[in-house]
Amino acid sequence: MYESLKKHSDDFHLYIFAFDERCYTLLRKLNLENVTVIALQEFEDEALLSIKETRSAGEYCWTCTPSTIKYAIETYHLESCTYLDADLYFFANPSVLIEEIGEKSVLITEHRYSLQYDQSVMSGIYCVQFMTFKSDDNGMRVLNWWQNACNEWCYARYEDGKFGDQKYLDDWITRFEGVHVLQHVGGGVAPWNVQQYQLENRNFKLIFYHFHGVKFLASNHIELGSYRLRKTDIELLYRPYVTHLEKIKQMLVMSGDTYDYHGSIESTRECIMLLKNFKRRIKGVYNVFSMDEMVRF
């Protein structure tokens, strides 16, 4: 994500929140330009620490989303801050998206689900992937409300109209003043909506793609997620992305990193995985490839 952003923009500063020591140490060692790496213990406050043990690792990351944004704004005296998911990849300068906010104070993006994948009721109308908050009264009012809500309840389940940190966004355009919903369709393209777009059409301007569900698997394989992908999606989006990931892996190995990103599947899970993959093959969403198949230098 960082390298794709750097390729298309020279006017940004990225604040990376490292949620484990290995991540923090590696990022500090890389000494990336226009990057500030923030350790977990730097921004964790008493409220977060008091609820940390009640959340899974993933749930705690979701819980911390508004807290990280608020920490960056207040610590570094920012006029605005745009939250980015780590699995975004930029194909053009995102400034055109941020400029849409105009005089408003908060920018949010819709899932824009394809009909067959509509999960709005359970997962929310909007996606916590690319969000901008200004540090003005309206922006901080929304951010503080969201932070308090996530601290109170943020779990990986649907309950009483809530799901993680995401369902809270559903009524923001009516609950608060100054909230803008992104209109540029090139921002927020993802596996759950890519079926709607002709990527090869020169009139379609892709700004970023959300590579949700990409996983490194054992035996040097990679999974591209559980949504139906067309050949053009794989060629124009996933192959360049996986190739770039492989280049980064090789660079890390050359720098002395010995971590096995593919790991291995525990034997107790093999039968479950085989059954799951069989069902996905029937549905036509078995998106598992060897790295040799995907990588093209």
Backbone as CSV, one residue per row, in Angstrom:
resi,resn,N_x,N_y,N_z,CA_x,CA_y,CA_z,C_x,C_y,C_z
1,MET,0.832,-1.195,0.000,0.000,0.000,0.000,0.870,1.250,0.000
2,TYR,1.879,1.284,0.881,2.766,2.442,0.956,3.459,2.713,-0.370
3,GLU,4.005,1.668,-0.985,4.743,1.870,-2.231,3.825,2.309,-3.372
4,SER,2.586,1.819,-3.392,1.643,2.253,-4.428,1.245,3.709,-4.209
5,LEU,1.093,4.109,-2.952,0.774,5.504,-2.639,1.934,6.411,-3.013
6,LYS,3.135,5.992,-2.710,4.336,6.778,-3.020,4.524,6.937,-4.526
7,LYS,4.133,5.918,-5.273,4.271,5.975,-6.730,3.380,7.056,-7.334
8,HIS,2.201,7.256,-6.742,1.223,8.155,-7.345,1.077,9.498,-6.626
9,SER,1.775,9.665,-5.509,1.679,10.925,-4.777,2.986,11.229,-4.070
10,ASP,3.403,12.477,-4.136,4.604,12.892,-3.405,4.235,13.857,-2.276
11,ASP,2.937,13.956,-1.982,2.450,14.898,-0.983,1.607,14.162,0.053
12,PHE,2.267,13.382,0.902,1.558,12.648,1.951,2.523,12.336,3.085
13,HIS,1.974,12.074,4.240,2.736,11.500,5.349,1.883,10.390,5.935
14,LEU,2.473,9.214,6.039,1.744,8.035,6.484,2.115,7.711,7.935
15,TYR,1.092,7.623,8.778,1.283,7.222,10.170,0.839,5.772,10.292
16,ILE,1.809,4.886,10.516,1.528,3.455,10.570,1.487,3.006,12.023
17,PHE,0.359,2.407,12.415,0.209,1.887,13.773,0.557,0.401,13.758
18,ALA,1.647,0.052,14.402,2.136,-1.328,14.415,1.561,-2.052,15.633
19,PHE,0.777,-3.104,15.375,0.075,-3.781,16.469,0.853,-4.954,17.053
20,ASP,2.076,-5.179,16.625,2.920,-6.155,17.316,4.373,-5.710,17.170
21,GLU,5.230,-6.280,18.011,6.618,-5.841,18.096,7.388,-6.142,16.810
22,ARG,7.103,-7.295,16.193,7.813,-7.644,14.963,7.523,-6.633,13.850
23,CYS,6.255,-6.272,13.718,5.857,-5.278,12.719,6.564,-3.948,12.976
24,TYR,6.568,-3.520,14.236,7.194,-2.244,14.594,8.692,-2.257,14.287
25,THR,9.374,-3.334,14.702,10.822,-3.424,14.507,11.183,-3.436,13.029
26,LEU,10.428,-4.202,12.229,10.716,-4.301,10.801,10.493,-2.962,10.100
27,LEU,9.377,-2.294,10.398,9.084,-1.020,9.743,10.091,0.053,10.130
28,ARG,10.518,0.051,11.376,11.537,1.010,11.808,12.866,0.756,11.084
29,LYS,13.170,-0.514,10.893,14.408,-0.882,10.199,14.388,-0.424,8.745
30,LEU,13.213,-0.485,8.100,13.096,-0.084,6.698,13.262,1.417,6.522
31,ASN,12.979,2.189,7.573,13.193,3.638,7.538,12.542,4.269,6.302
32,LEU,11.245,4.033,6.128,10.519,4.484,4.949,10.353,5.999,4.934
33,GLU,10.461,6.570,3.747,10.317,8.012,3.583,8.855,8.424,3.797
34,ASN,8.656,9.560,4.436,7.311,10.107,4.694,6.461,9.189,5.559
35,VAL,7.097,8.476,6.479,6.390,7.522,7.342,6.784,7.733,8.802
36,THR,5.796,7.705,9.675,6.022,7.651,11.120,5.423,6.349,11.626
37,VAL,6.233,5.519,12.266,5.772,4.238,12.799,5.469,4.415,14.280
38,ILE,4.277,4.002,14.693,3.807,4.219,16.053,3.575,2.866,16.719
39,ALA,4.242,2.638,17.830,4.103,1.375,18.560,2.783,1.345,19.318
40,LEU,2.316,0.140,19.580,1.040,-0.063,20.253,0.976,0.693,21.581
41,GLN,2.033,0.568,22.375,2.011,1.163,23.707,2.061,2.683,23.673
42,GLU,2.391,3.260,22.516,2.441,4.717,22.422,1.053,5.340,22.429
43,PHE,0.068,4.680,21.816,-1.243,5.302,21.702,-2.326,4.634,22.557
44,GLU,-2.031,3.481,23.130,-3.019,2.828,23.982,-3.257,3.661,25.245
45,ASP,-4.513,4.045,25.461,-4.842,4.795,26.670,-5.505,3.866,27.683
46,GLU,-5.903,4.419,28.826,-6.486,3.598,29.876,-7.783,2.925,29.428
47,ALA,-8.568,3.649,28.631,-9.832,3.084,28.159,-9.601,1.851,27.298
48,LEU,-8.631,1.931,26.380,-8.332,0.787,25.518,-7.748,-0.374,26.319
49,LEU,-6.825,-0.072,27.218,-6.197,-1.128,28.006,-7.207,-1.845,28.895
50,SER,-8.222,-1.121,29.341,-9.218,-1.722,30.229,-10.137,-2.706,29.511
51,ILE,-10.233,-2.585,28.172,-11.123,-3.483,27.422,-10.350,-4.465,26.538
52,LYS,-9.055,-4.333,26.487,-8.233,-5.125,25.562,-8.446,-6.625,25.730
53,GLU,-8.500,-7.098,26.948,-8.624,-8.534,27.211,-10.013,-9.063,26.881
54,THR,-10.970,-8.192,26.644,-12.341,-8.625,26.330,-12.572,-8.776,24.830
55,ARG,-11.570,-8.451,24.029,-11.689,-8.498,22.574,-10.647,-9.461,21.992
56,SER,-11.001,-10.102,20.881,-10.005,-10.891,20.149,-9.011,-9.926,19.513
57,ALA,-7.944,-10.462,18.939,-6.940,-9.597,18.307,-7.565,-8.761,17.196
58,GLY,-8.404,-9.418,16.361,-9.059,-8.692,15.270,-10.044,-7.668,15.787
59,GLU,-10.809,-8.038,16.801,-11.785,-7.117,17.377,-11.100,-5.920,18.021
60,TYR,-9.943,-6.160,18.617,-9.219,-5.056,19.248,-8.694,-4.081,18.194
61,CYS,-8.243,-4.607,17.057,-7.812,-3.732,15.965,-8.970,-2.853,15.503
62,TRP,-10.149,-3.451,15.337,-11.332,-2.678,14.941,-11.666,-1.637,15.997
63,THR,-11.609,-2.044,17.261,-11.907,-1.127,18.355,-11.006,0.103,18.300
64,CYS,-9.756,-0.122,17.932,-8.756,0.955,17.941,-8.844,1.903,16.754
65,THR,-9.628,1.569,15.733,-9.641,2.396,14.525,-9.862,3.879,14.817
66,PRO,-10.966,4.274,15.454,-11.138,5.700,15.708,-10.076,6.268,16.648
67,SER,-9.571,5.455,17.563,-8.539,5.932,18.492,-7.238,6.252,17.763
68,THR,-6.899,5.465,16.737,-5.672,5.750,15.980,-5.802,7.060,15.208
69,ILE,-6.971,7.273,14.615,-7.198,8.508,13.861,-7.109,9.715,14.798
70,LYS,-7.772,9.614,15.939,-7.761,10.712,16.911,-6.357,10.961,17.446
71,TYR,-5.619,9.886,17.697,-4.242,10.023,18.190,-3.385,10.777,17.181
72,ALA,-3.499,10.419,15.907,-2.694,11.087,14.876,-3.051,12.570,14.787
73,ILE,-4.337,12.883,14.795,-4.772,14.277,14.696,-4.257,15.094,15.878
74,GLU,-4.405,14.561,17.081,-4.051,15.334,18.274,-2.547,15.367,18.531
75,THR,-1.863,14.270,18.285,-0.429,14.206,18.571,0.392,15.002,17.572
76,TYR,-0.015,14.951,16.305,0.775,15.603,15.260,0.103,16.878,14.731
77,HIS,-0.940,17.312,15.431,-1.606,18.591,15.144,-2.028,18.688,13.671
78,LEU,-2.753,17.659,13.221,-3.169,17.581,11.829,-4.487,18.315,11.606
79,GLU,-4.615,18.979,10.475,-5.884,19.612,10.111,-6.890,18.574,9.636
80,SER,-6.381,17.486,9.105,-7.231,16.375,8.685,-6.402,15.107,8.657
81,CYS,-7.098,13.975,8.718,-6.423,12.681,8.683,-7.287,11.703,7.906
82,THR,-6.669,10.990,6.972,-7.376,9.976,6.194,-6.931,8.593,6.643
83,TYR,-7.889,7.812,7.107,-7.610,6.442,7.513,-7.557,5.545,6.275
84,LEU,-6.538,4.664,6.215,-6.381,3.728,5.106,-6.236,2.315,5.650
85,ASP,-7.003,1.375,5.108,-6.760,-0.034,5.392,-5.429,-0.439,4.768
86,ALA,-4.724,-1.359,5.422,-3.407,-1.771,4.932,-3.475,-2.557,3.632
87,ASP,-4.646,-3.137,3.311,-4.755,-3.940,2.088,-5.351,-3.144,0.924
88,LEU,-5.233,-1.812,0.976,-5.566,-0.989,-0.190,-4.341,-0.897,-1.095
89,TYR,-4.586,-0.679,-2.384,-3.494,-0.523,-3.356,-3.912,0.557,-4.339
90,PHE,-3.073,1.565,-4.489,-3.432,2.719,-5.298,-2.966,2.574,-6.745
91,PHE,-3.864,2.926,-7.655,-3.576,2.919,-9.081,-3.552,4.340,-9.642
92,ALA,-3.852,5.325,-8.794,-3.818,6.737,-9.174,-3.766,7.559,-7.892
93,ASN,-3.540,8.842,-8.027,-3.433,9.738,-6.879,-4.787,9.853,-6.171
94,PRO,-4.859,9.562,-4.877,-6.141,9.628,-4.162,-6.581,11.040,-3.796
95,SER,-5.799,12.050,-4.152,-6.163,13.426,-3.799,-7.521,13.807,-4.365
96,VAL,-7.874,13.240,-5.536,-9.168,13.550,-6.149,-10.321,13.086,-5.260
97,LEU,-10.091,12.048,-4.469,-11.122,11.555,-3.554,-11.244,12.477,-2.340
98,ILE,-10.118,12.837,-1.779,-10.124,13.678,-0.581,-10.680,15.067,-0.901
99,GLU,-10.420,15.558,-2.108,-10.907,16.879,-2.496,-12.428,16.937,-2.557
100,GLU,-13.063,15.778,-2.723,-14.528,15.730,-2.757,-15.160,16.248,-1.469
101,ILE,-14.428,16.180,-0.373,-14.999,16.537,0.920,-15.420,18.002,0.971
102,GLY,-14.726,18.849,0.208,-15.102,20.257,0.133,-15.169,20.906,1.500
103,GLU,-16.318,21.505,1.807,-16.516,22.176,3.091,-17.012,21.224,4.179
104,LYS,-17.274,19.973,3.817,-17.730,18.995,4.800,-16.558,18.589,5.704
105,SER,-16.845,17.822,6.727,-15.831,17.495,7.733,-15.429,16.024,7.768
106,VAL,-16.272,15.148,7.232,-16.009,13.704,7.272,-16.326,13.103,5.906
107,LEU,-15.449,12.218,5.429,-15.655,11.510,4.168,-15.756,10.021,4.447
108,ILE,-16.826,9.390,3.956,-16.979,7.943,4.113,-17.261,7.316,2.746
109,THR,-17.007,6.021,2.625,-17.182,5.321,1.347,-18.176,4.178,1.497
110,GLU,-19.008,4.006,0.493,-19.982,2.915,0.484,-19.336,1.599,0.058
111,HIS,-19.936,0.489,0.498,-19.515,-0.814,-0.005,-19.873,-0.961,-1.490
112,ARG,-20.997,-0.389,-1.885,-21.507,-0.515,-3.262,-21.527,-1.988,-3.692
113,TYR,-22.101,-2.827,-2.872,-22.130,-4.261,-3.141,-22.758,-4.585,-4.492
114,SER,-22.197,-5.555,-5.186,-22.911,-6.179,-6.287,-24.100,-6.917,-5.687
115,LEU,-25.167,-7.047,-6.458,-26.418,-7.593,-5.937,-26.225,-8.945,-5.252
116,GLN,-25.423,-9.816,-5.864,-25.267,-11.168,-5.322,-24.454,-11.206,-4.026
117,TYR,-23.805,-10.103,-3.692,-22.974,-10.069,-2.488,-23.442,-9.040,-1.462
118,ASP,-24.650,-8.555,-1.597,-25.129,-7.492,-0.720,-25.210,-7.962,0.733
119,GLN,-24.355,-7.396,1.563,-24.325,-7.712,2.990,-24.594,-6.463,3.834
120,SER,-25.307,-5.500,3.246,-25.531,-4.222,3.919,-26.178,-4.390,5.287
121,VAL,-27.134,-5.298,5.396,-27.852,-5.473,6.655,-26.911,-5.929,7.758
122,MET,-26.006,-6.844,7.436,-25.124,-7.410,8.449,-23.831,-6.613,8.618
123,SER,-23.214,-6.248,7.503,-21.883,-5.628,7.557,-21.894,-4.117,7.402
124,GLY,-23.023,-3.546,7.001,-23.105,-2.102,6.915,-23.139,-1.569,5.497
125,ILE,-23.697,-0.380,5.361,-23.759,0.300,4.067,-22.385,0.819,3.672
126,TYR,-21.632,1.254,4.670,-20.340,1.889,4.423,-19.196,0.996,4.887
127,CYS,-18.044,1.202,4.289,-16.877,0.373,4.573,-15.800,1.199,5.278
128,VAL,-15.299,0.673,6.373,-14.173,1.322,7.054,-12.912,0.930,6.295
129,GLN,-12.584,1.717,5.282,-11.424,1.410,4.439,-10.654,2.667,4.076
130,PHE,-11.400,3.738,3.747,-10.818,5.017,3.328,-11.745,6.096,3.874
131,MET,-11.327,6.742,4.952,-12.171,7.731,5.630,-11.334,8.957,5.982
132,THR,-11.901,10.136,5.775,-11.210,11.364,6.133,-11.970,12.095,7.229
133,PHE,-11.221,12.568,8.227,-11.778,13.386,9.303,-10.997,14.694,9.387
134,LYS,-11.687,15.806,9.325,-11.071,17.085,9.625,-11.063,17.275,11.141
135,SER,-10.149,18.112,11.618,-10.048,18.350,13.055,-10.932,19.507,13.507
136,ASP,-11.951,19.851,12.712,-12.880,20.908,13.111,-13.948,20.335,14.045
137,ASP,-14.868,21.183,14.479,-15.863,20.762,15.468,-16.701,19.583,14.988
138,ASN,-17.199,19.665,13.747,-18.031,18.581,13.226,-17.249,17.281,13.103
139,GLY,-16.022,17.376,12.579,-15.212,16.180,12.394,-14.882,15.498,13.706
140,MET,-14.493,16.276,14.715,-14.138,15.696,16.004,-15.365,15.195,16.752
141,ARG,-16.511,15.818,16.510,-17.748,15.345,17.144,-18.064,13.914,16.665
142,VAL,-17.939,13.698,15.363,-18.183,12.355,14.811,-17.142,11.373,15.325
143,LEU,-15.878,11.783,15.298,-14.790,10.892,15.691,-14.890,10.506,17.162
144,ASN,-15.188,11.466,18.033,-15.323,11.171,19.466,-16.499,10.243,19.729
145,TRP,-17.618,10.465,19.030,-18.781,9.585,19.195,-18.432,8.162,18.783
146,TRP,-17.732,8.025,17.643,-17.356,6.706,17.128,-16.393,6.005,18.071
147,GLN,-15.431,6.764,18.592,-14.474,6.184,19.538,-15.183,5.633,20.771
148,ASN,-16.081,6.408,21.336,-16.809,5.960,22.525,-17.668,4.729,22.222
149,ALA,-18.302,4.722,21.043,-19.144,3.594,20.655,-18.316,2.319,20.508
150,CYS,-17.155,2.421,19.867,-16.298,1.244,19.660,-15.722,0.740,20.975
151,ASN,-15.378,1.653,21.871,-14.871,1.230,23.180,-15.949,0.466,23.954
152,GLU,-17.183,0.900,23.792,-18.286,0.257,24.507,-18.631,-1.100,23.908
153,TRP,-18.654,-1.193,22.559,-19.016,-2.458,21.901,-18.362,-2.515,20.531
154,CYS,-17.541,-3.541,20.316,-16.928,-3.747,19.003,-16.488,-5.203,18.899
155,TYR,-17.360,-6.014,18.330,-17.106,-7.454,18.241,-17.373,-7.949,16.820
156,ALA,-16.796,-9.086,16.474,-16.932,-9.657,15.136,-18.203,-10.485,15.029
157,ARG,-19.322,-9.848,15.344,-20.624,-10.502,15.230,-21.691,-9.424,15.058
158,TYR,-22.813,-9.821,14.491,-23.938,-8.901,14.340,-24.795,-8.980,15.590
159,GLU,-25.052,-7.829,16.185,-25.838,-7.810,17.422,-26.523,-6.456,17.578
160,ASP,-27.832,-6.448,17.695,-28.604,-5.225,17.938,-28.254,-4.113,16.943
161,GLY,-28.136,-4.490,15.664,-27.851,-3.494,14.647,-26.410,-3.040,14.595
162,LYS,-25.533,-3.751,15.271,-24.107,-3.391,15.301,-23.285,-4.528,14.700
163,PHE,-22.173,-4.179,14.097,-21.188,-5.172,13.657,-19.822,-4.497,13.639
164,GLY,-18.918,-4.970,14.512,-17.580,-4.403,14.584,-17.608,-2.890,14.734
165,ASP,-16.676,-2.226,14.053,-16.620,-0.756,14.057,-17.412,-0.163,12.894
166,GLN,-18.020,-1.004,12.067,-18.483,-0.587,10.743,-19.953,-0.190,10.671
167,LYS,-20.836,-0.944,11.318,-22.272,-0.642,11.238,-22.614,0.706,11.874
168,TYR,-21.712,1.190,12.738,-21.945,2.489,13.366,-22.064,3.613,12.328
169,LEU,-21.486,3.411,11.141,-21.479,4.464,10.124,-22.820,4.610,9.404
170,ASP,-23.700,3.628,9.552,-24.913,3.567,8.731,-25.753,4.831,8.765
171,ASP,-25.846,5.493,9.922,-26.738,6.654,10.020,-25.993,7.980,10.174
172,TRP,-24.717,7.994,9.869,-23.935,9.216,10.079,-24.446,10.405,9.262
173,ILE,-24.933,10.149,8.058,-25.362,11.282,7.221,-26.606,11.959,7.785
174,THR,-27.341,11.276,8.658,-28.504,11.896,9.307,-28.219,12.226,10.775
175,ARG,-27.345,11.477,11.410,-27.021,11.699,12.827,-26.161,12.952,13.015
176,PHE,-25.248,13.193,12.062,-24.287,14.283,12.210,-24.352,15.262,11.039
177,GLU,-23.829,16.460,11.256,-23.659,17.438,10.189,-22.261,17.285,9.598
178,GLY,-22.145,17.582,8.304,-20.831,17.641,7.679,-20.252,16.331,7.214
179,VAL,-21.112,15.322,6.977,-20.615,14.015,6.503,-20.887,13.886,5.008
180,HIS,-19.846,13.570,4.244,-19.959,13.422,2.790,-19.705,11.978,2.390
181,VAL,-20.543,11.450,1.520,-20.373,10.096,0.985,-19.655,10.190,-0.355
182,LEU,-18.542,9.481,-0.488,-17.746,9.532,-1.711,-18.578,9.175,-2.936
183,GLN,-18.451,9.995,-3.979,-19.194,9.769,-5.216,-18.326,9.138,-6.314
184,HIS,-17.027,9.326,-6.268,-16.122,8.804,-7.295,-16.102,7.271,-7.239
185,VAL,-16.578,6.617,-8.280,-16.686,5.150,-8.250,-15.326,4.469,-8.318
186,GLY,-14.279,5.211,-8.645,-12.940,4.624,-8.683,-12.314,4.472,-7.317
187,GLY,-12.977,5.006,-6.279,-12.512,4.825,-4.909,-13.410,3.827,-4.211
188,GLY,-12.841,2.745,-3.743,-13.652,1.737,-3.058,-14.007,0.548,-3.908
189,VAL,-13.301,0.337,-5.011,-13.510,-0.882,-5.789,-12.931,-2.044,-4.982
190,ALA,-13.688,-3.126,-4.907,-13.334,-4.235,-4.019,-13.913,-5.529,-4.581
191,PRO,-13.510,-6.689,-4.054,-14.005,-7.954,-4.607,-15.516,-8.120,-4.531
192,TRP,-16.184,-7.404,-3.612,-17.642,-7.522,-3.495,-18.393,-6.602,-4.455
193,ASN,-17.682,-5.765,-5.218,-18.372,-4.898,-6.189,-17.687,-4.802,-7.542
194,VAL,-16.511,-5.424,-7.699,-15.750,-5.281,-8.944,-16.515,-5.818,-10.148
195,GLN,-17.484,-6.714,-9.909,-18.267,-7.296,-11.000,-19.057,-6.233,-11.767
196,GLN,-19.264,-5.066,-11.175,-20.044,-3.996,-11.788,-19.238,-3.154,-12.785
197,TYR,-17.926,-3.287,-12.774,-17.081,-2.352,-13.508,-16.299,-3.032,-14.625
198,GLN,-16.141,-2.300,-15.712,-15.298,-2.747,-16.817,-13.928,-2.089,-16.664
199,LEU,-13.020,-2.779,-16.040,-11.725,-2.207,-15.706,-10.918,-1.814,-16.943
200,GLU,-11.160,-2.538,-18.041,-10.395,-2.265,-19.263,-10.924,-1.045,-20.019
201,ASN,-12.057,-0.508,-19.598,-12.644,0.675,-20.242,-11.809,1.900,-19.885
202,ARG,-11.327,2.609,-20.896,-10.459,3.756,-20.659,-11.173,4.881,-19.930
203,ASN,-12.480,4.888,-19.956,-13.248,5.935,-19.279,-13.434,5.645,-17.782
204,PHE,-13.055,4.430,-17.366,-13.160,4.085,-15.951,-11.830,4.408,-15.270
205,LYS,-11.856,5.312,-14.295,-10.643,5.744,-13.603,-10.567,5.077,-12.236
206,LEU,-9.745,4.048,-12.143,-9.561,3.337,-10.883,-8.563,4.090,-10.010
207,ILE,-8.962,4.425,-8.789,-8.072,5.117,-7.855,-7.434,4.117,-6.885
208,PHE,-8.251,3.302,-6.244,-7.666,2.256,-5.406,-8.561,1.025,-5.406
209,TYR,-7.925,-0.104,-5.140,-8.632,-1.378,-5.015,-8.379,-1.921,-3.622
210,HIS,-9.411,-2.498,-3.031,-9.325,-3.065,-1.691,-9.133,-4.578,-1.815
211,PHE,-7.920,-5.053,-1.537,-7.595,-6.467,-1.730,-7.992,-7.298,-0.505
212,HIS,-9.263,-7.202,-0.152,-9.816,-7.953,0.970,-9.738,-9.458,0.695
213,GLY,-9.312,-10.210,1.688,-9.343,-11.670,1.585,-8.117,-12.316,0.986
214,VAL,-7.109,-11.530,0.581,-5.883,-12.123,0.041,-5.095,-12.733,1.197
215,LYS,-4.727,-14.014,1.045,-4.012,-14.721,2.113,-2.874,-15.545,1.530
216,PHE,-1.727,-15.516,2.189,-0.633,-16.419,1.858,-0.939,-17.785,2.460
217,LEU,-0.830,-18.843,1.650,-1.108,-20.200,2.112,0.168,-21.037,2.095
218,ALA,0.054,-22.225,2.651,1.192,-23.139,2.673,1.580,-23.554,1.252
219,SER,2.769,-24.138,1.129,3.280,-24.668,-0.146,3.349,-23.586,-1.228
220,ASN,3.660,-22.360,-0.798,3.884,-21.252,-1.738,2.656,-20.956,-2.597
221,HIS,1.473,-21.038,-1.984,0.227,-20.702,-2.667,-0.362,-19.419,-2.091
222,ILE,-1.282,-18.850,-2.828,-1.938,-17.630,-2.386,-3.424,-17.707,-2.708
223,GLU,-4.247,-17.205,-1.798,-5.693,-17.166,-1.995,-6.107,-15.732,-2.281
224,LEU,-6.955,-15.533,-3.282,-7.372,-14.192,-3.681,-8.734,-13.801,-3.111
225,GLY,-9.252,-14.580,-2.173,-10.533,-14.265,-1.561,-11.626,-15.206,-2.021
226,SER,-12.845,-14.954,-1.534,-13.951,-15.891,-1.765,-15.059,-15.316,-2.641
227,TYR,-14.743,-14.291,-3.431,-15.719,-13.718,-4.358,-15.385,-14.140,-5.788
228,ARG,-16.401,-14.143,-6.643,-16.182,-14.524,-8.037,-15.388,-13.436,-8.752
229,LEU,-14.264,-13.828,-9.341,-13.399,-12.894,-10.052,-13.314,-13.273,-11.521
230,ARG,-13.324,-12.267,-12.375,-13.171,-12.506,-13.802,-11.681,-12.575,-14.153
231,LYS,-11.387,-13.113,-15.336,-9.993,-13.197,-15.774,-9.362,-11.811,-15.846
232,THR,-10.157,-10.813,-16.288,-9.618,-9.448,-16.367,-9.305,-8.900,-14.982
233,ASP,-10.093,-9.256,-13.973,-9.822,-8.816,-12.610,-8.481,-9.363,-12.131
234,ILE,-8.262,-10.636,-12.424,-7.013,-11.274,-11.994,-5.826,-10.681,-12.736
235,GLU,-5.973,-10.467,-14.048,-4.854,-9.963,-14.846,-4.536,-8.500,-14.542
236,LEU,-5.575,-7.660,-14.413,-5.350,-6.221,-14.269,-5.152,-5.785,-12.819
237,LEU,-5.651,-6.574,-11.870,-5.568,-6.179,-10.466,-4.680,-7.115,-9.654
238,TYR,-5.052,-8.382,-9.607,-4.413,-9.300,-8.677,-3.009,-9.702,-9.089
239,ARG,-2.771,-9.916,-10.378,-1.424,-10.324,-10.781,-0.389,-9.234,-10.480
240,PRO,-0.659,-7.962,-10.833,0.313,-6.913,-10.465,0.506,-6.780,-8.955
241,TYR,-0.576,-6.938,-8.202,-0.493,-6.811,-6.747,0.336,-7.937,-6.142
242,VAL,0.048,-9.181,-6.542,0.791,-10.324,-6.000,2.253,-10.257,-6.415
243,THR,2.511,-9.830,-7.647,3.892,-9.672,-8.110,4.625,-8.643,-7.262
244,HIS,3.953,-7.560,-6.945,4.559,-6.522,-6.102,4.823,-7.055,-4.700
245,LEU,3.871,-7.825,-4.150,4.084,-8.433,-2.845,5.296,-9.360,-2.845
246,GLU,5.446,-10.120,-3.928,6.582,-11.034,-4.021,7.902,-10.269,-4.074
247,LYS,7.924,-9.152,-4.789,9.138,-8.323,-4.843,9.501,-7.809,-3.448
248,ILE,8.478,-7.405,-2.695,8.717,-6.913,-1.338,9.236,-8.039,-0.446
249,LYS,8.650,-9.242,-0.586,9.132,-10.391,0.186,10.602,-10.662,-0.100
250,GLN,10.974,-10.617,-1.371,12.360,-10.861,-1.743,13.283,-9.789,-1.182
251,MET,12.810,-8.546,-1.182,13.599,-7.456,-0.618,13.808,-7.658,0.875
252,LEU,12.753,-8.118,1.564,12.864,-8.347,3.000,13.830,-9.483,3.303
253,VAL,13.790,-10.535,2.487,14.721,-11.651,2.668,16.157,-11.157,2.501
254,MET,16.388,-10.329,1.487,17.729,-9.788,1.248,18.200,-8.922,2.416
255,SER,17.242,-8.328,3.131,17.611,-7.467,4.264,17.769,-8.255,5.561
256,GLY,17.588,-9.589,5.478,17.805,-10.429,6.648,16.545,-10.925,7.322
257,ASP,15.379,-10.627,6.772,14.118,-11.081,7.354,13.945,-12.575,7.093
258,THR,13.695,-13.349,8.130,13.579,-14.806,7.977,12.164,-15.309,8.218
259,TYR,11.213,-14.412,8.325,9.833,-14.819,8.619,9.231,-15.580,7.441
260,ASP,8.519,-16.682,7.736,7.857,-17.477,6.706,6.431,-16.957,6.532
261,TYR,6.183,-16.163,5.484,4.886,-15.547,5.290,3.817,-16.555,4.866
262,HIS,4.239,-17.687,4.339,3.270,-18.700,3.919,2.915,-19.661,5.047
263,GLY,3.861,-19.939,5.914,3.565,-20.798,7.053,3.067,-22.154,6.606
264,SER,2.215,-22.769,7.415,1.661,-24.076,7.066,0.293,-24.233,7.719
265,ILE,-0.551,-25.081,7.132,-1.864,-25.372,7.677,-1.738,-26.478,8.719
266,GLU,-2.288,-26.264,9.905,-2.249,-27.284,10.946,-3.011,-28.523,10.482
267,SER,-2.502,-29.686,10.817,-3.113,-30.935,10.355,-4.559,-31.068,10.801
268,THR,-4.887,-30.523,11.985,-6.259,-30.638,12.487,-7.234,-29.835,11.648
269,ARG,-6.736,-28.923,10.837,-7.596,-28.074,10.022,-7.680,-28.552,8.577
270,GLU,-6.879,-29.537,8.202,-6.790,-29.933,6.808,-8.123,-30.417,6.253
271,CYS,-8.843,-31.249,7.013,-10.135,-31.771,6.542,-11.143,-30.646,6.361
272,ILE,-11.138,-29.708,7.300,-12.049,-28.566,7.204,-11.729,-27.748,5.958
273,MET,-10.436,-27.527,5.713,-10.020,-26.748,4.549,-10.385,-27.458,3.256
274,LEU,-10.226,-28.770,3.211,-10.555,-29.533,2.003,-12.039,-29.434,1.688
275,LEU,-12.885,-29.544,2.723,-14.324,-29.434,2.529,-14.713,-28.032,2.076
276,LYS,-14.118,-27.042,2.702,-14.395,-25.657,2.339,-14.007,-25.399,0.879
277,ASN,-12.835,-25.861,0.491,-12.369,-25.636,-0.872,-13.213,-26.381,-1.897
278,PHE,-13.711,-27.575,-1.528,-14.588,-28.331,-2.429,-15.860,-27.536,-2.707
279,LYS,-16.454,-26.965,-1.662,-17.665,-26.157,-1.829,-17.387,-24.929,-2.692
280,ARG,-16.230,-24.331,-2.511,-15.901,-23.128,-3.279,-15.646,-23.458,-4.743
281,ARG,-15.079,-24.626,-5.011,-14.895,-25.033,-6.412,-16.241,-25.153,-7.111
282,ILE,-17.227,-25.733,-6.406,-18.571,-25.881,-6.975,-19.173,-24.513,-7.288
283,LYS,-18.956,-23.536,-6.404,-19.510,-22.203,-6.582,-18.716,-21.355,-7.575
284,GLY,-17.569,-21.842,-8.003,-16.743,-21.086,-8.947,-15.970,-19.964,-8.306
285,VAL,-15.689,-20.065,-6.998,-14.951,-19.007,-6.304,-13.706,-19.574,-5.619
286,TYR,-13.161,-20.620,-6.208,-11.925,-21.197,-5.667,-10.743,-20.416,-6.244
287,ASN,-10.367,-19.354,-5.559,-9.340,-18.449,-6.074,-7.983,-18.721,-5.429
288,VAL,-7.522,-19.952,-5.543,-6.235,-20.339,-4.972,-5.268,-20.662,-6.108
289,PHE,-4.096,-20.029,-6.065,-3.101,-20.194,-7.117,-1.728,-20.380,-6.489
290,SER,-0.846,-21.028,-7.213,0.544,-21.067,-6.775,1.165,-19.702,-7.069
291,MET,2.158,-19.338,-6.299,2.817,-18.058,-6.539,3.459,-18.038,-7.922
292,ASP,3.930,-19.203,-8.378,4.539,-19.271,-9.720,3.526,-18.919,-10.804
293,GLU,2.254,-19.299,-10.597,1.205,-18.970,-11.555,0.915,-17.472,-11.588
294,MET,0.991,-16.829,-10.422,0.554,-15.445,-10.300,1.640,-14.426,-10.584
295,VAL,2.855,-14.739,-10.213,3.938,-13.739,-10.287,4.452,-13.629,-11.707
296,ARG,4.559,-12.404,-12.171,5.100,-12.147,-13.506,6.004,-10.921,-13.435
297,PHE,7.303,-11.165,-13.348,8.258,-10.055,-13.279,8.499,-9.458,-14.650
